[in-house]
Amino acid sequence: MLYTNLKHLESAAEHAKILSENENVMVICGRMGPMCIPVYGIAEDLEDTYTHVKFCDMEFDNPESHVIRNLPEVRNFMGIPFTIYYKNGKVVKATSSIQSRQQVTAILDKEFGVPVNA
């Protein structure tokens, strides 16, 4: 289990449902490790600002996370977390390993638009 305040995706079906119900989705697929925890924290901090984005996590070791681990966009990734940005159910950006707040917000702004209240 991931100990975050993000929406937890526990199955491939839940993952598909979130993508079908939300235009902009960021899913962080990882563990409770030193490269992942900062990315979860950044997402938690940004939820109130980026209200037009659904922020979720998924356990990397959950067999159901094959929906992320098997994406062509992550084929050459070497480190976790895998952070996937979806627009209308399609992958628009994917990153691996630790990311800074500035890196995450740059992707969110580019792919999903700057928040209205920013």
C-alpha positions as CSV (number, residue, x, y, z in Angstrom):
1,M,0.0,0.0,0.0
2,L,1.1,3.5,-0.7
3,Y,0.9,5.9,2.2
4,T,-0.1,9.1,0.3
5,N,-3.1,11.4,0.3
6,L,-3.6,10.8,-3.4
7,K,-6.4,8.8,-5.0
8,H,-5.1,5.2,-5.0
9,L,-5.6,3.1,-8.1
10,E,-5.7,-0.5,-7.2
11,S,-6.8,-2.2,-10.4
12,A,-6.6,-1.8,-14.2
13,A,-10.3,-1.3,-14.2
14,E,-10.0,1.6,-11.7
15,H,-7.2,3.1,-13.9
16,A,-9.4,2.9,-17.0
17,K,-12.4,4.5,-15.1
18,I,-10.3,7.4,-13.9
19,L,-9.0,8.0,-17.4
20,S,-12.5,7.9,-18.9
21,E,-14.0,10.2,-16.3
22,N,-11.2,12.9,-16.3
23,E,-9.7,14.9,-19.1
24,N,-6.4,15.5,-17.3
25,V,-4.8,12.8,-15.2
26,M,-1.4,12.4,-13.6
27,V,-0.6,8.9,-12.2
28,I,2.6,8.2,-10.2
29,C,3.4,4.5,-10.2
30,G,6.0,3.7,-7.6
31,R,6.9,2.5,-4.1
32,M,7.4,4.2,-0.8
33,G,11.1,4.8,-1.6
34,P,13.4,7.8,-1.6
35,M,12.9,8.6,-5.3
36,C,9.1,8.3,-5.2
37,I,8.1,9.9,-1.9
38,P,9.1,13.5,-3.0
39,V,7.1,13.1,-6.2
40,Y,4.0,12.0,-4.2
41,G,4.5,15.1,-2.0
42,I,4.7,17.4,-4.9
43,A,1.5,16.0,-6.4
44,E,-0.3,16.3,-3.0
45,D,0.8,20.0,-2.8
46,L,-0.4,20.8,-6.3
47,E,-3.8,19.2,-6.0
48,D,-5.4,22.3,-4.6
49,T,-3.9,24.6,-7.3
50,Y,-4.3,22.3,-10.3
51,T,-8.0,21.5,-9.7
52,H,-8.4,20.6,-13.4
53,V,-6.1,17.7,-13.0
54,K,-6.8,14.4,-11.2
55,F,-3.8,13.2,-9.3
56,C,-3.5,9.5,-8.5
57,D,-0.9,6.9,-7.4
58,M,-0.6,3.2,-8.2
59,E,1.7,0.6,-6.5
60,F,4.5,-0.4,-8.9
61,D,4.5,-4.0,-7.5
62,N,0.8,-4.5,-7.9
63,P,0.2,-6.9,-10.8
64,E,-2.6,-4.6,-11.9
65,S,-0.1,-1.8,-12.6
66,H,0.9,-3.6,-15.8
67,V,-1.3,-0.9,-17.5
68,I,1.5,1.5,-16.7
69,R,4.6,-0.8,-16.6
70,N,3.8,-2.1,-20.2
71,L,3.3,1.3,-21.8
72,P,5.6,1.9,-24.8
73,E,6.5,5.3,-23.4
74,V,8.1,3.6,-20.3
75,R,10.0,0.9,-22.2
76,N,13.5,2.4,-21.6
77,F,12.8,3.7,-18.1
78,M,15.4,2.6,-15.5
79,G,14.1,4.2,-12.3
80,I,10.8,4.7,-10.4
81,P,8.4,6.3,-10.0
82,F,7.0,6.2,-13.5
83,T,4.9,9.4,-13.7
84,I,2.4,9.3,-16.5
85,Y,0.4,12.3,-17.8
86,Y,-2.8,11.5,-19.6
87,K,-5.0,13.9,-21.7
88,N,-8.3,12.5,-22.8
89,G,-7.1,9.0,-22.0
90,K,-3.9,9.2,-24.1
91,V,-0.4,9.5,-22.8
92,V,1.0,12.9,-23.5
93,K,4.1,12.7,-21.3
94,A,5.9,10.2,-19.2
95,T,8.9,10.6,-16.8
96,S,10.8,8.4,-14.5
97,S,12.7,8.8,-11.3
98,I,12.6,11.8,-9.0
99,Q,11.3,15.1,-10.4
100,S,11.4,18.6,-8.9
101,R,8.3,20.7,-8.3
102,Q,9.5,22.9,-11.1
103,Q,9.8,20.0,-13.5
104,V,6.3,18.7,-12.6
105,T,4.6,22.1,-12.9
106,A,6.3,22.7,-16.3
107,I,4.8,19.5,-17.6
108,L,1.4,20.2,-16.1
109,D,1.3,23.8,-17.5
110,K,2.4,22.6,-21.0
111,E,0.1,19.6,-21.2
112,F,-2.9,20.6,-19.2
113,G,-2.8,24.4,-19.0
114,V,-1.9,26.9,-16.3
115,P,-4.3,26.8,-13.4
116,V,-6.9,29.6,-13.4
117,N,-6.1,30.6,-9.8
118,A,-2.3,30.5,-10.3
